[in-house]
Structure formats: structure tokens, C-alpha cells
Amino acid sequence: MKNRVKEERARLNLQQQELAERIGVSRQTIHSIENNRYVPSTVLALKIAALFQKPVEEIFELEEGD
């Protein structure tokens, strides 16, 4: 699954730590999501999308084979 978390975070001028604190996860979790090493749970994906004020489909996208 690919995502636009890094781009959206940059758009809001947020550091990884700031985003992590706002949604209740570690900075390492944000780092792993941004580097496509961790697929967030549905709840976490919805929290991220809500914070960015975008539909979840604009942040996360399935790739062929997912």
C-alpha cells in the first residue's frame, strides 16, 4: 500500500513527532508508515486522514498485489 503521509505532513509543516503526538502513536510508527514498512490499522488510517482533513482514499492507495 502506498501513501501520501509524508507529503501531507509537509503540507501542514508538521514534524514526524508532532504528527505522532496528535494521533497517539510513536514517531517510529510514522516513519515506518511513510517508508511503506508498516500498513496502519483502519482506525489509525482514519485518524491520519481526519487530521489531514482528507478522505482516507486520498492518503492511502492499494497497489497491485495488495
C-alpha positions in Angstrom: 0.0 0.0 0.0 1.4 3.4 -0.9 0.6 6.5 0.9 0.9 10.3 0.9 1.5 10.8 4.6 4.9 12.5 4.2 3.6 14.9 1.6 0.5 15.8 3.6 2.6 16.1 6.8 4.9 18.5 4.9 1.9 20.5 3.6 0.9 21.2 7.3 4.5 21.9 8.4 4.4 19.0 10.9 7.4 17.0 12.1 7.0 13.3 12.4 7.0 13.7 16.2 4.2 16.3 16.1 2.0 14.1 13.9 2.7 11.1 16.1 1.6 13.0 19.2 -1.5 14.3 17.6 -2.7 10.8 16.7 -1.3 8.9 19.7 1.5 6.8 18.2 5.3 6.8 18.2 7.4 8.8 15.9 8.8 5.5 14.7 5.3 4.4 13.6 5.0 7.5 11.4 8.5 6.9 10.0 7.5 3.3 9.2 4.3 4.3 7.5 6.0 6.9 5.4 8.6 4.4 4.3 5.9 1.8 3.4 7.2 -0.6 6.0 4.0 -0.6 8.1 0.4 -0.6 7.0 -1.7 1.2 9.6 -4.9 -0.2 11.1 -8.2 1.1 9.8 -8.6 3.2 12.9 -5.1 4.7 12.6 -5.6 5.4 8.8 -8.9 7.2 9.6 -7.2 9.3 12.4 -4.5 10.3 9.9 -7.0 11.2 7.2 -9.1 13.2 9.7 -6.1 15.1 10.9 -5.2 16.0 7.3 -8.9 16.7 6.6 -8.9 14.4 3.5 -10.7 11.2 2.6 -8.7 8.2 3.6 -8.6 7.2 -0.1 -6.6 10.4 -0.9 -3.9 9.4 1.7 -3.7 5.6 1.3 -3.9 3.7 -2.0 -3.8 0.0 -2.7 -1.1 -1.2 -5.0 -1.4 -4.2 -7.4 -0.9 -7.3 -5.3 -2.1 -5.8 -2.0 
